[in-house]
Amino acid sequence: MDPFQEKYGNTIAAVLFLPSLLADVFWVACILGATVSVVLDISRYLSISISAVVAIVYTMLGGLYSVAYTDVIQLIFMFFGLAIGGICYQAFYQRVLSAASDAQAKLTCFAGAALCPILGIPSILVGAVAASTDWNQTSFGLPSPYERDMAGLILPIALQQLCPFAVSLVGMGALAAAVMSSVDSVLLSAASQFARNIYKNIIYKKASERSIVVVIRVSIVLCGLVGALLATTSSSVSLFWIVSADVLYSILTPQIICTLFLPRWVNHYGACAGFVFGLVLRMAAGEPTLGLSAVLPLPWDKILQNGQRHHVIPFRTVIVLISFTSILLVSQLTTWLSNRGFLSEISEGNSELDEIKRIQTNETINESLTASL
């Protein structure tokens, strides 16, 4: 969120933070409970509750250390566990920003991009084997996981039912480490962004570090609880994962591109217009998995038998392009109007950032004087 704050100011950055927060909450809902439910043979609701409590408590107490510790555990299992399945989805920017150097961050990104499709192949093979398995010959029995609406749990089920105990143990360890690593990263990311970018910079600019820590811990609990509640509403793991990625791609992608690569061509008017266009168009395009009917007609649409509109063209990319164009056009139009006196002077967000830095500097000076006395 820092590039948004520096370019547009705190208020606009707070609005642009909302899609990221929603994506984090959906991601928490996506990964809670599945592995525990299969391993312990308990109900999905109980497993989600257990996973949420464990993740919230150790993330709230451990902070960034909890992310590091679970990553170490995950790394130990990764070399063995990923050979039989389980793709690790991480909080990307936390890893990039914690790299020792720019070169290391770039190398990590490039290596990750190359390894992701390769490491995904074993998971595809496990799914193919499970699809062709005679489940009547296993203790799981019939009907199959797909017929029981448990397709999202096929990897832990296959590890438990179709593999030797040692392989199953390593695989479950890899899954558990990946899940816990992802949960604590997402919870800490969402809570930290809210505490720093919203609470500190907008709600209470003179907040102390102690109060910020309290806000982070409360935010961790709230995000975890909301994610757990969402997880109980659907048995589909892929549903919330798709919605999480969809929100970020459709709404934030054009904003990030403009802020990082075209900062001289955009302003806060354009950012607001792009946000509104992206949000309205994405809702109008519909999302059947969430019960939102499509009302936006696009070329080559097909009307299904149930009356639902099915988009053939990649409508999410179309929305991104429209939002991107609207940001540039509205920014240039408002700049032209401002130069001719029809709009108030367009200011950058740096003034607000400088004010924050000034307050922080004064606080540091006062603390130093107090300590010296």
C-alpha positions in Angstrom: 0.0 0.0 0.0 3.0 2.4 0.4 3.2 3.3 -3.3 -0.5 4.2 -3.2 0.0 6.3 -0.2 2.9 8.2 -1.7 1.1 8.8 -4.9 -2.6 9.4 -3.9 -2.5 10.0 -0.1 -3.9 8.1 2.8 -7.6 8.3 2.0 -7.4 6.9 -1.5 -4.9 4.3 -0.4 -7.3 3.2 2.3 -10.0 2.6 -0.3 -7.6 0.7 -2.5 -6.7 -1.4 0.5 -10.2 -2.9 0.8 -9.8 -5.4 -2.2 -6.6 -6.6 -0.7 -8.2 -7.1 2.7 -11.1 -9.0 1.1 -8.7 -11.2 -0.9 -6.8 -12.0 2.3 -10.0 -13.0 4.2 -11.2 -15.2 1.3 -7.7 -16.8 1.2 -8.0 -17.6 4.9 -11.4 -19.2 4.3 -9.9 -21.2 1.4 -7.2 -23.0 3.3 -8.7 -23.5 6.8 -9.8 -26.9 8.0 -9.4 -29.3 5.1 -6.3 -31.3 6.1 -7.4 -31.5 9.8 -10.8 -32.8 8.8 -9.3 -35.7 6.8 -6.5 -36.6 9.2 -8.5 -36.6 12.4 -11.7 -37.8 10.8 -13.8 -35.1 12.4 -16.5 -32.8 11.0 -15.5 -29.9 8.7 -16.9 -27.3 11.1 -14.9 -28.6 14.0 -11.7 -28.8 12.0 -12.2 -25.3 10.7 -12.6 -24.1 14.3 -9.5 -25.9 15.5 -7.4 -24.6 12.6 -8.6 -21.1 13.1 -8.0 -21.0 16.8 -4.5 -22.5 16.4 -3.6 -20.1 13.6 -5.0 -17.0 15.3 -3.3 -17.7 18.7 0.2 -18.4 17.4 0.1 -15.6 14.8 -1.1 -13.1 17.4 1.6 -14.1 19.9 4.4 -14.8 17.5 4.0 -12.1 14.9 6.6 -12.2 12.1 8.5 -15.0 14.0 5.5 -17.3 13.5 5.8 -16.8 9.7 9.5 -17.6 9.8 9.2 -20.7 12.0 6.4 -22.2 10.0 8.4 -21.5 6.8 11.3 -23.4 8.3 9.1 -26.4 9.0 7.6 -26.1 5.6 11.0 -26.0 4.0 12.0 -29.2 5.8 8.9 -31.0 4.5 9.0 -29.3 1.1 11.8 -31.3 -0.5 10.0 -34.6 0.4 6.4 -33.6 0.4 6.1 -31.7 -2.8 7.2 -34.8 -4.7 3.8 -36.2 -4.0 1.7 -33.1 -4.1 0.8 -29.8 -2.4 1.6 -26.4 -3.9 2.7 -23.8 -1.4 0.9 -20.5 -1.9 2.8 -17.7 0.1 2.1 -14.1 0.9 4.2 -13.0 -2.1 5.2 -9.5 -1.0 6.2 -10.5 2.5 8.8 -12.8 0.9 10.0 -10.3 -1.6 10.4 -7.5 0.9 12.1 -9.7 3.4 14.8 -10.7 0.9 18.4 -9.6 1.8 18.9 -7.7 -1.5 17.2 -6.7 -4.7 19.1 -9.4 -6.6 17.9 -12.1 -4.2 14.3 -10.9 -4.5 14.5 -11.1 -8.3 16.1 -14.5 -8.3 13.4 -15.8 -5.9 10.6 -14.5 -8.1 12.1 -16.0 -11.3 12.9 -19.3 -9.7 9.4 -19.5 -8.2 7.8 -18.7 -11.5 9.8 -21.6 -13.1 9.2 -24.1 -10.3 5.5 -23.5 -9.8 4.2 -25.4 -12.9 6.8 -28.1 -12.4 5.9 -28.7 -8.8 2.2 -28.7 -9.7 2.6 -31.7 -11.9 2.6 -34.2 -9.0 -0.6 -32.8 -7.7 -2.2 -33.2 -11.1 -1.1 -36.8 -11.2 -2.5 -37.5 -7.7 -5.8 -36.1 -8.9 -5.8 -38.2 -12.0 -5.0 -41.4 -10.0 -7.8 -40.5 -7.5 -10.3 -40.0 -10.4 -9.6 -43.5 -11.7 -9.5 -45.2 -8.4 -12.0 -47.9 -7.4 -12.9 -46.4 -4.0 -14.9 -49.5 -3.1 -11.6 -51.3 -2.7 -10.5 -48.8 0.0 -11.7 -48.0 3.5 -13.2 -44.8 2.2 -15.8 -46.8 0.2 -18.5 -45.6 -2.2 -19.7 -43.0 -3.2 -16.4 -41.4 -4.4 -15.1 -38.2 -3.0 -16.3 -36.3 -6.0 -19.9 -37.7 -5.6 -19.7 -36.7 -1.9 -18.8 -33.1 -2.9 -15.3 -33.6 -1.4 -13.3 -32.9 -4.6 -11.5 -30.0 -2.8 -10.1 -32.5 -0.3 -8.9 -35.1 -2.8 -5.2 -34.6 -2.1 -5.3 -35.4 1.7 -7.9 -38.1 1.0 -5.6 -39.7 -1.6 -2.6 -39.5 0.7 -4.5 -41.1 3.5 -6.3 -43.9 1.5 -3.9 -44.7 -1.4 -0.4 -44.3 0.0 1.7 -46.3 2.6 1.7 -44.9 6.1 5.2 -43.3 5.8 4.4 -41.5 2.5 1.1 -40.4 3.9 2.8 -39.0 7.0 5.3 -37.0 5.0 2.6 -35.7 2.7 0.3 -34.7 5.5 3.2 -32.9 7.2 3.9 -31.0 4.0 0.2 -30.0 3.6 -0.1 -29.0 7.3 3.1 -26.9 7.1 2.0 -25.2 3.9 -1.4 -24.4 5.2 -0.2 -23.0 8.5 2.5 -21.0 6.8 0.0 -19.5 4.4 -2.6 -18.8 7.2 -0.2 -16.9 9.5 1.3 -15.0 6.5 -2.1 -13.8 5.3 -3.4 -12.9 8.8 -0.3 -11.0 9.7 -0.3 -9.2 6.3 -3.9 -8.1 6.5 -3.6 -7.0 10.1 -0.3 -5.1 9.6 -1.7 -3.3 6.6 -4.8 -2.2 8.5 -2.9 -1.1 11.6 -0.2 0.9 9.7 -2.1 2.2 6.7 -5.6 2.8 8.2 -5.3 3.1 11.9 -1.9 4.8 12.1 -2.2 7.0 9.1 -5.9 7.9 9.1 -7.7 7.1 12.3 -5.1 8.0 14.9 -1.9 9.5 13.5 -0.3 9.9 17.0 -0.8 6.2 17.8 2.1 4.7 19.8 3.8 1.5 18.8 2.1 -0.3 21.8 -1.3 0.7 20.5 -0.4 -0.4 17.0 0.6 -3.8 18.3 -2.8 -4.1 20.1 -4.6 -3.2 16.9 -2.6 -5.7 14.9 -3.5 -8.5 17.4 -7.2 -7.5 17.4 -7.2 -7.4 13.6 -5.6 -10.9 13.4 -8.5 -12.3 15.6 -11.2 -10.5 13.5 -9.7 -11.6 10.1 -9.3 -15.2 11.4 -12.9 -15.3 12.7 -14.4 -13.9 9.5 -12.4 -16.3 7.4 -13.5 -19.2 9.5 -17.1 -18.2 9.2 -16.8 -18.0 5.4 -15.1 -21.4 5.3 -18.1 -23.0 7.0 -20.4 -21.7 4.2 -18.9 -23.8 1.4 -17.1 -27.1 1.1 -15.3 -26.0 -2.1 -11.6 -25.1 -1.5 -11.2 -23.7 -5.0 -14.2 -21.3 -4.6 -12.6 -18.9 -2.2 -9.2 -19.2 -3.9 -10.7 -18.2 -7.2 -12.6 -15.3 -5.6 -9.4 -14.1 -3.8 -7.4 -14.0 -7.0 -10.3 -12.6 -8.9 -10.7 -9.6 -6.6 -7.0 -8.7 -6.7 -6.7 -9.1 -10.5 -9.8 -7.3 -11.6 -9.6 -4.3 -9.3 -6.0 -3.8 -8.1 -3.9 -4.9 -11.2 -4.6 -1.7 -13.2 -4.0 0.4 -10.1 -0.6 -1.2 -9.4 0.5 -0.8 -13.1 -0.4 2.8 -13.2 1.2 3.7 -9.8 4.5 1.9 -10.4 5.0 2.5 -14.1 3.0 5.5 -15.1 3.0 7.7 -12.0 3.3 11.0 -14.0 0.2 10.2 -16.0 -2.2 9.4 -13.2 -3.8 11.1 -10.2 -6.2 10.4 -7.4 -9.2 11.3 -9.6 -8.2 8.6 -12.1 -7.5 6.1 -9.4 -11.0 6.6 -7.9 -12.6 6.3 -11.4 -10.7 3.1 -12.2 -11.7 1.6 -8.8 -15.4 2.4 -9.4 -15.3 1.1 -13.0 -13.5 -2.1 -12.0 -15.8 -2.8 -9.1 -19.1 -2.1 -10.9 -18.1 -4.0 -14.1 -16.9 -7.0 -12.1 -20.1 -7.2 -10.2 -22.1 -6.7 -13.4 -20.2 -9.6 -15.0 -21.5 -11.9 -12.3 -20.0 -14.8 -10.4 -22.1 -18.0 -10.4 -20.1 -19.5 -7.5 -21.3 -16.6 -5.3 -24.8 -16.5 -6.7 -24.3 -13.3 -8.7 -26.1 -13.3 -12.0 -24.3 -11.8 -15.0 -26.1 -8.6 -16.3 -23.3 -7.3 -18.4 -23.7 -8.3 -22.1 -20.5 -9.1 -23.9 -19.8 -10.3 -27.5 -20.2 -14.0 -28.1 -22.1 -14.6 -24.8 -24.0 -17.8 -24.5 -27.3 -18.2 -22.6 -27.4 -21.5 -20.7 -30.5 -23.6 -20.2 -31.0 -22.2 -16.7 -31.1 -18.7 -18.1 -27.6 -17.8 -16.8 -25.3 -15.8 -19.1 -22.0 -17.4 -19.8 -19.1 -15.2 -21.0 -16.9 -16.7 -23.7 -14.3 -13.9 -23.9 -11.8 -13.4 -21.0 -14.0 -10.8 -19.3 -11.7 -10.3 -16.3 -8.9 -9.1 -18.6 -11.4 -6.9 -20.4 -12.4 -5.3 -17.1 -8.7 -4.8 -16.3 -8.1 -3.0 -19.6 -11.2 -0.8 -19.2 -10.2 0.2 -15.7 -6.7 0.9 -16.9 -8.0 3.1 -19.7 -10.4 4.9 -17.4 -7.6 5.7 -15.0 -5.5 7.3 -17.7 -8.3 9.2 -19.4 -9.9 10.5 -16.2 -6.4 11.5 -14.9 -5.6 13.4 -18.0 -9.0 15.1 -18.2 -8.9 16.2 -14.6 -5.4 17.5 -15.0 -6.5 19.6 -18.0 -9.5 20.9 -16.0 -7.3 21.7 -13.1 -4.8 23.6 -15.2 -7.6 25.8 -16.5 -9.1 26.4 -13.0 -12.2 24.3 -13.3 -10.9 21.9 -10.6 -8.9 22.5 -7.4 -5.2 22.0 -7.8 -4.3 18.3 -7.9 -1.8 17.5 -5.2 0.3 14.4 -4.6 0.0 12.3 -1.5 3.5 13.2 -0.5 2.3 16.1 1.6 0.4 13.7 3.8 3.3 11.4 4.0 5.6 14.3 4.9 3.2 15.3 7.7 3.3 11.7 9.1 7.1 11.7 9.0 7.2 15.1 10.7 4.9 13.8 13.5 7.0 10.7 13.9 10.2 12.8 14.0 8.8 15.1 16.7 7.7 12.0 18.7 11.2 10.6 18.4 12.8 13.9 19.5 10.4 14.2 22.5 11.2 10.6 23.6 14.9 11.3 23.3 14.6 14.5 25.4 12.5 12.6 28.0 15.0 9.8 28.2 17.9 12.3 28.6 16.1 14.1 31.5 
